[in-house]
Amino acid sequence: MNVPVPKIPAFEEPAGPFRRQVKRLPPRMQRELATVIDELLAGTLSRGRRYEKLRGGGNLHSVRLTRNYRFVFQILENGNAKPVAVGPHDEAYRTA
């Protein structure tokens, strides 16, 4: 079930493992990730992105890049977000 998208003022600097995941993405997925981050910062995430809060704690959230790729991030206490994982659906969730 989709939940309302919170206003995210900024994304924190990602950790090394996330940066390596981004480098391994195909160029098209790197562009989709940049688009999703821009949409989240603008508060205009399109409906097809399937934004959802993940179960299990840690305040983790997921956004669909494409049918098979997901971006997982954590919303911090200050309202900013921290990128956690990106990649094929199962791999992104397993890494997060």
C-alpha positions as CSV (number, residue, x, y, z in Angstrom):
1,M,0.0,0.0,0.0
2,N,1.3,3.4,-0.9
3,V,1.7,6.0,1.8
4,P,1.9,9.8,1.5
5,V,5.4,11.0,0.6
6,P,7.0,13.1,3.3
7,K,8.8,16.3,2.5
8,I,12.5,15.6,2.3
9,P,14.6,18.7,2.6
10,A,17.9,17.1,1.7
11,F,19.7,13.8,1.2
12,E,22.8,13.1,3.3
13,E,26.1,12.1,1.8
14,P,25.8,8.3,1.0
15,A,28.1,5.7,2.4
16,G,30.7,4.0,0.2
17,P,28.7,0.8,-0.4
18,F,25.8,2.9,-1.8
19,R,28.1,4.8,-4.1
20,R,29.5,1.5,-5.4
21,Q,26.0,0.2,-6.1
22,V,25.3,3.4,-8.1
23,K,28.4,2.9,-10.2
24,R,27.4,-0.6,-11.0
25,L,23.9,0.5,-12.3
26,P,23.3,0.8,-16.0
27,P,23.4,4.4,-17.2
28,R,19.7,4.5,-17.7
29,M,19.1,3.4,-14.0
30,Q,21.6,6.1,-12.8
31,R,19.5,8.7,-14.6
32,E,16.3,7.2,-13.1
33,L,17.8,7.4,-9.7
34,A,18.7,11.1,-10.2
35,T,15.2,11.8,-11.4
36,V,13.7,10.0,-8.3
37,I,15.9,12.0,-5.9
38,D,14.9,15.2,-7.6
39,E,11.2,14.2,-7.4
40,L,11.5,13.4,-3.7
41,L,13.2,16.7,-2.9
42,A,10.5,18.6,-4.9
43,G,7.7,16.6,-3.2
44,T,6.3,15.6,-6.6
45,L,6.9,11.9,-6.7
46,S,4.8,10.4,-9.5
47,R,2.2,7.8,-8.6
48,G,3.9,5.0,-10.6
49,R,7.0,5.2,-8.4
50,R,5.2,3.1,-5.7
51,Y,6.6,4.9,-2.7
52,E,6.3,2.7,0.5
53,K,7.5,2.5,4.0
54,L,9.2,-0.8,4.6
55,R,8.4,-3.0,7.6
56,G,11.0,-4.0,10.1
57,G,12.0,-0.7,11.6
58,G,14.8,1.6,10.8
59,N,12.5,4.1,9.1
60,L,13.3,2.7,5.7
61,H,11.4,3.7,2.6
62,S,11.4,2.4,-1.0
63,V,10.8,3.9,-4.3
64,R,10.4,2.2,-7.7
65,L,12.9,3.2,-10.4
66,T,11.5,0.8,-12.9
67,R,9.6,-2.5,-12.7
68,N,12.7,-4.3,-11.5
69,Y,14.9,-1.7,-9.8
70,R,14.3,-0.1,-6.3
71,F,15.9,2.8,-4.3
72,V,15.9,2.3,-0.5
73,F,16.5,5.2,1.8
74,Q,16.2,6.0,5.5
75,I,14.5,9.1,6.8
76,L,16.5,10.6,9.7
77,E,15.2,12.4,12.8
78,N,16.1,15.8,11.3
79,G,13.9,15.0,8.3
80,N,16.7,14.5,5.8
81,A,17.1,11.2,4.0
82,K,20.1,8.9,3.7
83,P,20.5,6.6,0.7
84,V,20.8,3.0,1.8
85,A,20.6,0.7,-1.3
86,V,19.8,0.8,-5.0
87,G,19.6,-2.0,-7.5
88,P,17.4,-4.9,-8.7
89,H,14.4,-5.4,-6.5
90,D,15.5,-8.3,-4.3
91,E,19.1,-7.2,-4.1
92,A,18.2,-3.7,-3.0
93,Y,15.9,-5.0,-0.2
94,R,18.4,-7.6,0.9
95,T,21.2,-5.0,1.1
96,A,19.0,-2.6,3.1
